[in-house]
Amino acid sequence: MTTATAPFDQTALRHAYGRYPSGVVALCAEVEGERIGMAASSFVTVSLEPALVAFCVQHTSTTWPTLRTSRRIGISVLGEDHHEAARSLAAKGRDRFAGLTTRTADSGALFIGGASMWLQAQVTDHLPAGDHDIVLMAVDNFEIADEVAPMVFHASKFRRLVGGI
């Protein structure tokens, strides 16, 4: 393996990064009476004590500046049947919640129905990281739906987990 000193071809690098499978989450809240949400595949658990999670957001996001103003953000780990929800939450210029079942907590956190897990969290820190920010969040509450398998994003496609080892 060699280390490159010149910038990578971004298309090739995106393809390489796509070889790593990840889950897909919806980050949502109700802000001033409007449902705001986005999808992210860069979600990661960070710590049990304290309970922390993180995700990465592009500097060019037009959704994040509004979403981050909410006291609490709902994180829904999308289930294997949420392909359309993931596409809708990533789309621009339309109602991202059309056809989705949602519920809003008193805190403003918004959750997508049929997810495999729901977390209520608040932003604690932003760390600049290239063309993205790493957003650190403290978890204050969670629910699990053991019967729902999570969606997997791999090689730019939504996939299902199949069997076990």
Secondary structure by P-SEA (a helix, b strand, c coil): ccccccccaaaaaaaaaacbbbbbbbbbbbcccccccccccccccccccccccccccccccaaaaaaacccbbbbbcccccaaaaaaaaaccccccccccccccccccbbbbccccbbbbbbbccccccccccbbbbbbccccccccbbbbbbcccbbbbbcccc
